[in-house]
Amino acid sequence: MFNKMLMISEISTAFPEMIKCIDGMKVLGTKDCLLVQSFNPKEVDEGISTYLNLKPMFDDNLKKQVEILELQGFNVQTRRVSGNQKNAINHIAESEACDLLVISTAKRSMLGSIILDGVTNNVINHSSIPVLLIRDPEYSSEDPSVPQKCDLNSHVLYLTDFSDNASIAFQYVKNMVEKGVQNVTILHVQDKSKIEPYVSERLSEFNEKDTERMEKLKKELLDIRAINVDIQIPYGSPTSEAMRVIKDEKISLVVLGTQGRGFIKEVFMGSVSHNIVRHAPTSILLIPGKREQLGESGK
């Protein structure tokens, strides 16, 4: 499924703890990790860092991260990227035949939304392969003295609008179930803003049709093996309902289909996908649609 991942290295005190969450990727078949240390040209260039004697600090940071990943059983290679290379990360991922891009996103704004830096935005906007945004879950343990274990595979939430992109994402959910994921919630939200006031009388009709669709998805997962599958069709705001389910069900990973290249268009439209990326308190797996479906040239 994800044989080789590219992970963007960060220099932060939180990052070593965050990458421990990656341990769950082994269950999904990941063996190799390319750890890339990327320098923001607006902040520091590799030449400048050497001059300021910062290079030893960067090297030590990378070495410690490699040790953590190797202890988890991954085969690790490293690479350093510097200079004004807008799409360097995505180019490396493609040239190295990586199946997954992994980014840690821990910082939040005063309003509670996730802060996405330039590198993160660029990767999401241009990646033609799945992107995993790693976040340490904010769910508190019943016993504060017991560290909260980060397990990506404990409970997967799959959001669907029954689009082609959502169908592509569902294939990944099926693969996860084959690999051992035991708990899946399938969520489709009847968007109140689109239904009211024009077609409110048809809500029961929509619910019946969409319940039938979701039961078929549930059966596909249960045909793979016996797992716990819950389907939910709430009525309201898609973003708010998704956030509620994530909190109530203690979701460990959200799986979303996106528009692939051109995700930035969703940002301008304030889409559900973008809102969840910015606000969800847990890790998110973004599955891009096929370029030919989008009419993209790939340039």
KOLSE-396025 format. One line per field, with one value per residue (C-alpha): residue number from 1; x, y, z. Coordinates in nm, 2 decimals, decimal comma. Example, Ala and Ser with C-alpha at 12.3 -4.5 7.8 and 13.67 -1.06 7.14 Angstrom:
BEGIN
resi = c(1_2)
u = c(1,23_1,37)
v = c(-0,45_-0,11)
w = c(0,78_0,71)
This chain:
BEGIN
resi = c(1_2_3_4_5_6_7_8_9_10_11_12_13_14_15_16_17_18_19_20_21_22_23_24_25_26_27_28_29_30_31_32_33_34_35_36_37_38_39_40_41_42_43_44_45_46_47_48_49_50_51_52_53_54_55_56_57_58_59_60_61_62_63_64_65_66_67_68_69_70_71_72_73_74_75_76_77_78_79_80_81_82_83_84_85_86_87_88_89_90_91_92_93_94_95_96_97_98_99_100_101_102_103_104_105_106_107_108_109_110_111_112_113_114_115_116_117_118_119_120_121_122_123_124_125_126_127_128_129_130_131_132_133_134_135_136_137_138_139_140_141_142_143_144_145_146_147_148_149_150_151_152_153_154_155_156_157_158_159_160_161_162_163_164_165_166_167_168_169_170_171_172_173_174_175_176_177_178_179_180_181_182_183_184_185_186_187_188_189_190_191_192_193_194_195_196_197_198_199_200_201_202_203_204_205_206_207_208_209_210_211_212_213_214_215_216_217_218_219_220_221_222_223_224_225_226_227_228_229_230_231_232_233_234_235_236_237_238_239_240_241_242_243_244_245_246_247_248_249_250_251_252_253_254_255_256_257_258_259_260_261_262_263_264_265_266_267_268_269_270_271_272_273_274_275_276_277_278_279_280_281_282_283_284_285_286_287_288_289_290_291_292_293_294_295_296_297_298_299)
u = c(0,00_0,26_0,59_0,81_0,73_0,90_0,89_0,97_1,21_1,15_1,37_1,13_1,10_0,77_0,88_1,05_0,73_0,52_0,72_0,66_0,31_0,46_0,50_0,15_0,26_0,45_0,11_0,01_0,32_0,57_0,93_1,14_1,16_1,33_1,38_1,42_1,55_1,41_1,55_1,31_1,50_1,33_1,48_1,81_2,01_2,25_2,55_2,44_2,38_2,73_2,87_2,68_2,79_2,43_2,51_2,61_2,28_2,09_2,30_2,25_1,87_1,86_2,06_1,83_1,53_1,69_1,75_1,39_1,27_1,52_1,41_1,06_1,20_1,22_1,50_1,60_1,78_1,83_1,85_1,89_1,72_1,80_1,76_1,46_1,31_0,94_0,84_1,15_0,97_0,72_0,98_1,19_0,89_0,81_1,17_1,23_0,90_0,76_0,40_0,33_0,43_0,44_0,42_0,40_0,15_0,14_0,12_-0,21_-0,32_-0,49_-0,82_-0,74_-0,68_-0,37_-0,10_0,02_0,36_0,47_0,63_0,31_0,08_0,30_0,31_-0,06_-0,13_0,09_0,13_0,01_0,05_-0,13_-0,02_-0,03_-0,06_0,06_-0,09_-0,06_-0,43_-0,56_-0,77_-0,68_-0,61_-0,83_-0,51_-0,30_0,01_-0,03_0,12_-0,14_-0,03_-0,06_-0,20_-0,29_-0,48_-0,70_-1,01_-1,04_-1,30_-1,38_-1,57_-1,77_-1,98_-2,01_-1,79_-1,53_-1,25_-1,42_-1,44_-1,07_-1,01_-1,23_-1,00_-0,73_-0,97_-1,03_-0,66_-0,62_-0,89_-0,70_-0,38_-0,55_-0,75_-1,04_-1,26_-1,40_-1,67_-1,82_-1,96_-2,18_-2,33_-2,65_-2,55_-2,81_-2,70_-2,76_-3,09_-3,27_-3,49_-3,52_-3,54_-3,61_-3,91_-3,68_-3,45_-3,61_-3,56_-3,20_-3,14_-3,29_-3,08_-2,76_-2,81_-2,84_-2,51_-2,34_-2,46_-2,30_-1,97_-2,00_-2,07_-1,75_-1,55_-1,71_-1,66_-1,28_-1,30_-1,50_-1,44_-1,64_-1,81_-2,04_-2,23_-2,36_-2,57_-2,62_-2,79_-2,61_-2,27_-2,03_-1,73_-1,90_-2,04_-1,70_-1,54_-1,81_-1,75_-1,37_-1,41_-1,69_-1,54_-1,18_-1,08_-0,71_-0,71_-0,94_-0,93_-1,03_-1,04_-0,92_-0,91_-0,54_-0,34_-0,54_-0,62_-0,56_-0,90_-1,07_-0,89_-1,05_-1,39_-1,36_-1,44_-1,51_-1,17_-0,98_-1,17_-1,10_-0,73_-0,71_-0,91_-0,91_-0,73_-0,61_-0,40_-0,54_-0,47_-0,54_-0,59_-0,56_-0,79_-0,65_-0,51_-0,69_-1,02_-0,93_-0,82_-0,47_-0,17_0,06_0,28)
v = c(0,00_0,25_0,08_0,40_0,73_1,07_1,25_1,62_1,67_1,96_2,13_2,14_1,99_1,84_1,66_1,36_1,28_1,33_1,09_0,81_0,81_0,68_0,34_0,25_0,28_-0,05_-0,22_-0,07_-0,21_0,08_-0,03_0,25_0,62_0,90_1,18_1,52_1,82_2,12_2,48_2,77_3,01_3,30_3,19_3,01_2,88_2,58_2,81_3,06_2,79_2,67_3,02_3,07_2,73_2,60_2,30_2,08_2,15_2,05_1,74_1,64_1,69_1,48_1,20_1,18_1,16_0,88_0,69_0,71_0,59_0,31_0,20_0,17_-0,07_0,16_0,16_0,53_0,75_1,12_1,42_1,79_2,04_2,41_2,71_2,85_2,51_2,56_2,21_2,03_1,80_1,68_1,63_1,42_1,21_1,13_1,07_0,84_0,65_0,73_0,62_0,87_1,22_1,27_1,61_1,70_1,98_2,06_2,44_2,61_2,97_3,17_3,08_2,71_2,63_2,45_2,67_2,54_2,68_2,74_2,40_2,22_2,43_2,37_1,99_1,97_2,19_2,00_1,64_1,37_1,11_1,07_1,32_1,22_1,51_1,38_1,53_1,40_1,34_1,59_1,34_1,33_1,01_0,90_0,88_1,20_1,01_0,77_0,90_0,90_0,65_0,77_0,48_0,59_0,27_0,25_0,42_0,54_0,80_0,80_1,10_1,06_1,28_0,98_1,16_1,00_1,14_0,99_0,66_0,67_0,74_0,44_0,20_0,31_0,25_-0,10_-0,16_-0,05_-0,30_-0,57_-0,47_-0,49_-0,17_-0,29_0,02_0,23_0,50_0,61_0,96_1,15_1,47_1,61_1,97_2,19_2,49_2,33_2,15_2,44_2,60_2,47_2,09_2,03_1,82_1,57_1,51_1,17_1,07_1,17_0,99_0,67_0,68_0,77_0,51_0,24_0,37_0,36_0,01_-0,10_0,05_-0,11_-0,45_-0,41_-0,36_-0,65_-0,88_-0,82_-0,94_-0,90_-0,55_-0,28_-0,05_0,24_0,45_0,80_1,04_1,35_1,67_2,00_2,16_1,90_2,05_2,08_1,73_1,59_1,76_1,62_1,26_1,30_1,41_1,17_0,86_0,95_0,92_0,84_0,91_1,09_0,97_1,24_1,25_1,58_1,74_1,63_1,91_2,22_2,17_2,54_2,60_2,43_2,68_2,97_2,81_2,73_2,37_2,10_1,93_2,25_2,32_1,98_2,00_2,33_2,24_1,86_1,76_1,43_1,30_1,32_1,12_1,32_1,11_1,31_1,24_1,13_1,40_1,29_1,33_1,68_1,78_1,86_1,87_1,79_2,09)
w = c(0,00_0,12_0,06_0,07_0,24_0,22_0,55_0,59_0,88_1,12_1,39_1,68_2,03_1,94_1,62_1,78_1,96_1,65_1,44_1,69_1,55_1,22_1,38_1,26_0,90_0,93_0,97_0,63_0,46_0,49_0,50_0,37_0,48_0,30_0,56_0,39_0,57_0,39_0,45_0,39_0,17_0,34_0,67_0,62_0,33_0,37_0,29_0,55_0,81_0,76_0,80_1,12_1,25_1,25_1,04_1,34_1,50_1,19_1,15_1,51_1,48_1,17_1,33_1,63_1,40_1,20_1,53_1,63_1,29_1,28_1,63_1,48_1,22_0,91_0,66_0,66_0,41_0,44_0,21_0,25_0,03_0,03_-0,19_-0,38_-0,49_-0,48_-0,58_-0,46_-0,21_-0,46_-0,73_-0,49_-0,40_-0,76_-0,86_-0,56_-0,63_-0,29_-0,22_0,05_0,17_0,55_0,72_1,09_1,17_1,53_1,56_1,61_1,57_1,85_1,69_1,72_1,35_1,23_1,10_0,76_0,66_0,30_0,26_0,38_0,16_-0,14_-0,09_-0,04_-0,34_-0,59_-0,47_-0,70_-0,43_-0,09_0,19_0,55_0,80_1,13_1,45_1,81_1,92_2,17_2,35_2,72_2,89_3,19_3,39_3,33_3,44_3,15_2,82_2,54_2,27_1,92_1,70_1,35_1,29_1,60_1,44_1,09_0,98_0,61_0,48_0,16_-0,07_-0,31_-0,57_-0,79_-0,56_-0,25_-0,43_-0,49_-0,12_-0,03_-0,20_0,05_0,33_0,20_0,18_0,54_0,65_0,46_0,65_0,99_1,07_1,30_1,34_1,06_1,07_0,74_0,75_0,50_0,61_0,46_0,41_0,57_0,38_0,05_0,14_0,31_0,23_-0,13_-0,10_0,27_0,19_0,01_0,31_0,39_0,03_0,04_0,36_0,22_-0,09_0,09_0,36_0,09_-0,06_0,28_0,35_0,03_0,14_0,48_0,31_0,10_0,41_0,60_0,30_0,34_0,71_1,03_1,17_1,34_1,09_1,18_0,93_1,02_0,81_1,03_0,91_0,95_0,87_0,71_0,89_1,23_1,21_1,11_1,41_1,64_1,52_1,54_1,90_2,01_1,85_1,93_1,56_1,50_1,13_0,88_0,52_0,27_-0,11_-0,26_-0,60_-0,64_-0,81_-0,77_-0,40_-0,37_-0,54_-0,25_-0,02_-0,19_-0,19_0,18_0,12_0,38_0,29_0,36_0,68_0,82_0,72_0,91_1,22_1,28_1,60_1,46_1,17_0,81_0,50_0,19_-0,13_-0,45_-0,75_-1,08_-1,29_-1,60_-1,42_-1,34_-1,68_-1,54_-1,77_-1,48_-1,54)
